[in-house]
Structures are given as C-alpha cells and as structure tokens.
C-alpha cells in the first residue's frame, strides 16, 4: 500500500511540474505579445497624431491663402469673428478625425481581417 501512495505522490508531482512549465511558457508568450501590442499601439498613436498635426497646419495655411485671395467685398459680407471662429472650431475636428479616429478605424479593420 505504501508503494502505491508513494507512486501516486510522485506522479502528482510530475504532473504538477509539467503543468507549471506549460503555464510558465504560455505566460511568457502572453507577456511578449502584450509588450509588442503596447509598442505598436504607442507608435500608431504617435504617428497618427504627428500626421494629424501636420495636416491641420497645411489646412490652416491653405485656408489663410484662400482668405487672402478673396476680394474686399467678401469681408463685408462675413463678420470679423466668424472666419477666425470657423477655422478655430473646424480644424481641431479634422485633426481629431485624422489622428484618433482614423488610427482606431484602421486597427479595427486589421483585427477584423485577421480574424476572418
């Protein structure tokens, strides 16, 4: 009877060691995947934010050039604050759409295509 108990304990120890080594290996793989996900997510946000800021600057310059080319009668029809208010309210919306929303959309499309 003692041999059977000792054999069962040895077998349980053996199974525990196998289980722990498998779990440890899986945990390390998950840790690597999480680190890579963090790395790529950070650069996705950084690159899309930089791109959005550059595009907003280009749009502001184009808008200013278009305003400068207008005839004087155009400024009589528009209020003095409406032009500056319009550009200051529209450009951040465009910048947000290019920066956050476009990056998130491309990430979701990529995940959806990967799962198919």
KEKE-3310 file (N, C-alpha, C; in steps of 0.2 Angstrom, whole numbers, plus 5000, padded with zeros to 4 digits):
npx = (5004:5010:5019:5010:5005:5016:5020:5009:5010:5022:5019:5009:5017:5025:5016:5012:5024:5025:5013:5015:5027:5021:5012:5020:5027:5017:5013:5024:5024:5012:5015:5026:5018:5009:5019:5023:5011:5009:5020:5018:5005:5008:5016:5008:4998:5006:5012:5000:4995:5005:5005:4991:4993:5002:4994:4983:4990:4994:4981:4977:4986:4982:4969:4971:4978:4968:4959:4966:4967:4954:4941:4938:4925:4920:4924:4916:4903:4905:4906:4918:4923:4918:4926:4938:4933:4927:4938:4945:4937:4934:4946:4952:4943:4944:4958:4956:4949:4958:4969:4965:4953:4955:4966:4961:4951:4958:4965:4954:4949:4960:4961:4949:4950:4961:4955:4946)
npy = (4994:5006:5008:5011:5023:5031:5031:5037:5050:5054:5054:5064:5075:5075:5078:5090:5098:5097:5104:5117:5121:5121:5131:5142:5144:5148:5160:5168:5169:5176:5188:5193:5195:5205:5215:5218:5222:5234:5242:5243:5249:5262:5268:5268:5278:5289:5291:5294:5305:5314:5315:5320:5333:5339:5339:5347:5359:5362:5363:5375:5384:5383:5388:5401:5406:5406:5415:5427:5429:5433:5444:5462:5464:5452:5451:5461:5455:5444:5442:5449:5441:5428:5421:5418:5411:5400:5393:5390:5381:5371:5365:5358:5347:5341:5337:5328:5318:5313:5310:5301:5294:5289:5281:5271:5266:5260:5250:5242:5237:5230:5220:5214:5209:5200:5190:5184)
npz = (5000:5004:4993:4983:4987:4987:4974:4968:4973:4968:4955:4954:4958:4947:4937:4941:4939:4925:4922:4927:4920:4907:4909:4913:4901:4893:4899:4898:4884:4882:4889:4880:4869:4874:4877:4864:4858:4865:4861:4847:4848:4854:4845:4834:4839:4841:4828:4820:4827:4825:4811:4810:4815:4807:4795:4799:4801:4787:4782:4788:4783:4769:4770:4775:4764:4755:4760:4760:4746:4743:4737:4743:4745:4750:4763:4768:4768:4777:4795:4807:4816:4813:4803:4809:4820:4814:4808:4819:4825:4816:4812:4823:4824:4812:4814:4825:4819:4809:4817:4830:4826:4813:4815:4825:4817:4807:4814:4819:4807:4803:4813:4811:4798:4801:4809:4800)
capx = (5000:5014:5022:5005:5004:5022:5020:5004:5013:5027:5016:5006:5022:5027:5011:5012:5029:5023:5008:5018:5031:5017:5009:5025:5029:5011:5013:5029:5022:5007:5019:5029:5013:5007:5024:5023:5005:5010:5025:5015:5000:5011:5019:5002:4995:5011:5012:4994:4995:5010:5002:4986:4995:5004:4988:4980:4994:4993:4974:4977:4989:4978:4963:4974:4980:4962:4956:4970:4965:4947:4940:4936:4918:4919:4925:4910:4898:4906:4908:4925:4925:4916:4931:4943:4929:4926:4944:4947:4932:4934:4952:4953:4938:4948:4964:4954:4947:4964:4973:4962:4948:4957:4970:4957:4947:4962:4966:4949:4949:4966:4959:4943:4953:4965:4951:4942)
capy = (5000:5012:5009:5014:5030:5035:5031:5042:5056:5055:5055:5070:5079:5075:5081:5097:5101:5098:5109:5123:5123:5124:5138:5147:5145:5152:5166:5172:5171:5182:5194:5195:5198:5211:5220:5220:5226:5241:5245:5245:5254:5268:5271:5270:5284:5294:5293:5297:5312:5319:5316:5325:5340:5342:5340:5353:5365:5363:5366:5381:5388:5384:5392:5408:5408:5407:5421:5432:5430:5435:5452:5465:5463:5445:5453:5465:5450:5440:5446:5449:5435:5422:5417:5415:5406:5394:5389:5388:5376:5366:5362:5353:5342:5337:5334:5323:5313:5310:5307:5296:5290:5285:5275:5266:5263:5255:5245:5238:5234:5225:5215:5210:5205:5195:5185:5180)
capz = (5000:5004:4986:4978:4989:4985:4967:4966:4975:4963:4948:4955:4957:4940:4933:4943:4936:4918:4921:4929:4915:4902:4911:4913:4894:4890:4902:4894:4877:4883:4891:4874:4864:4877:4876:4856:4857:4868:4857:4841:4849:4855:4838:4830:4841:4840:4821:4818:4830:4821:4804:4810:4817:4800:4790:4802:4799:4780:4780:4791:4778:4763:4772:4776:4757:4752:4763:4757:4739:4742:4736:4749:4746:4754:4770:4770:4770:4783:4801:4808:4821:4810:4799:4814:4824:4810:4807:4826:4828:4811:4811:4828:4822:4807:4817:4829:4814:4806:4822:4834:4823:4808:4818:4828:4812:4803:4819:4819:4801:4803:4818:4808:4793:4804:4812:4795)
cpx = (5004:5017:5017:5005:5010:5022:5015:5006:5018:5024:5012:5011:5025:5022:5011:5018:5028:5018:5011:5023:5027:5014:5014:5027:5023:5011:5018:5027:5017:5010:5023:5024:5010:5012:5024:5017:5006:5014:5021:5009:5002:5013:5013:4999:5000:5012:5006:4993:4999:5007:4996:4988:4998:4999:4984:4984:4994:4986:4974:4980:4985:4972:4965:4975:4973:4958:4960:4968:4958:4947:4938:4929:4916:4919:4919:4904:4899:4908:4915:4927:4923:4921:4936:4939:4928:4932:4946:4943:4932:4940:4953:4948:4942:4954:4962:4952:4953:4968:4970:4958:4950:4962:4966:4953:4952:4964:4961:4948:4954:4964:4954:4946:4957:4961:4947:4946)
cpy = (5006:5013:5013:5021:5034:5036:5037:5049:5059:5057:5062:5076:5080:5079:5089:5101:5102:5104:5116:5125:5125:5130:5143:5149:5150:5159:5171:5174:5177:5188:5197:5199:5205:5217:5223:5224:5233:5245:5248:5250:5261:5271:5272:5277:5290:5296:5296:5304:5316:5320:5321:5332:5343:5343:5346:5359:5367:5366:5373:5386:5389:5388:5399:5410:5410:5413:5427:5434:5432:5442:5455:5465:5456:5447:5457:5460:5446:5444:5445:5443:5428:5418:5414:5410:5400:5390:5387:5382:5370:5362:5357:5347:5337:5334:5328:5317:5310:5307:5301:5291:5286:5279:5270:5262:5258:5249:5240:5234:5228:5219:5211:5206:5199:5189:5181:5174)
cpz = (5000:4997:4982:4980:4987:4978:4965:4968:4970:4956:4949:4955:4950:4936:4935:4940:4929:4917:4922:4923:4909:4903:4911:4906:4891:4893:4899:4887:4877:4884:4884:4869:4867:4876:4868:4855:4860:4864:4851:4842:4850:4849:4834:4832:4840:4832:4818:4821:4826:4814:4804:4812:4810:4795:4793:4800:4791:4778:4783:4786:4772:4764:4772:4769:4754:4754:4760:4750:4738:4741:4743:4750:4750:4761:4773:4772:4776:4789:4803:4812:4818:4807:4804:4818:4820:4809:4814:4828:4823:4811:4817:4827:4817:4809:4821:4824:4811:4811:4826:4830:4818:4810:4821:4822:4808:4808:4819:4813:4800:4807:4814:4802:4795:4806:4806:4793)
residu = (UNK:UNK:UNK:UNK:UNK:UNK:UNK:UNK:UNK:UNK:UNK:UNK:UNK:UNK:UNK:UNK:UNK:UNK:UNK:UNK:UNK:UNK:UNK:UNK:UNK:UNK:UNK:UNK:UNK:UNK:UNK:UNK:UNK:UNK:UNK:UNK:UNK:UNK:UNK:UNK:UNK:UNK:UNK:UNK:UNK:UNK:UNK:UNK:UNK:UNK:UNK:UNK:UNK:UNK:UNK:UNK:UNK:UNK:UNK:UNK:UNK:UNK:UNK:UNK:UNK:UNK:UNK:UNK:UNK:UNK:UNK:UNK:UNK:UNK:UNK:UNK:UNK:UNK:UNK:UNK:UNK:UNK:UNK:UNK:UNK:UNK:UNK:UNK:UNK:UNK:UNK:UNK:UNK:UNK:UNK:UNK:UNK:UNK:UNK:UNK:UNK:UNK:UNK:UNK:UNK:UNK:UNK:UNK:UNK:UNK:UNK:UNK:UNK:UNK:UNK:UNK)
# end
